[in-house]
Amino acid sequence: MLCVIAKLAPDVNEKLSRLRQTAMPQVHFSSPLYAHITLATYLPEDTENFIAFCREIFRDVPSFTVRYEKLEVLPETSIIVATPSFSETLRSLHERISSRFGEKLDCWTRGEAWYPHTTLVYNPAMDLNAICKKMQKHFIPFDASVEQIEFSRVEENGYTIVESVRLL
């Protein structure tokens, strides 16, 4: 499985990490937050044509900004997320990938099912609504810069960035 992700500027990691740590001071997170928005998750193992197509799409794309407006719980996947407001650039990139490879994308990033977000917490056993309410008390909407797109291979114990495309 290969993910195409809009990588957010490093300051976003710090902002969102502080937010989750403020709401959950007793929790030790096993890995640091890697702030991104998944544009597509490609399922086949043969990724060469997929990466080449995406690379061509991203070649002339300037860096852009998304505005994080809210925090919410997505109960179907047991996560708390930061959700950006509508971004024409983000939508356009996703649409271009989905229109060509839609049937080969996972159910979460295929067509209209795609919901751009940044995952803050995943834990089916926690009271995510209560934690999200704590986070919301400290949340202030903010802008985040997207300056590169990464191809991330999902592995059994994490992920590996296989390639990055710097936006103009």
Buried (B, 14 or more C-beta within 10 A) or exposed (E): BBBBBBBBBEEBBEBBBEBBBEBBEEEEEEEEBBBBBBBBBBBEEEBEEBBEBBEEBBEEBEEBEBEBBBBBBBEEEBBBBBBBEEBEBBEEBBBBBBEBBEEBBBEBBBEEEBEBBBBBBEEEEBEBEEBBEBBBEEBEEBEBBBBBBBBBBEEEEEBEEEBEBEBE
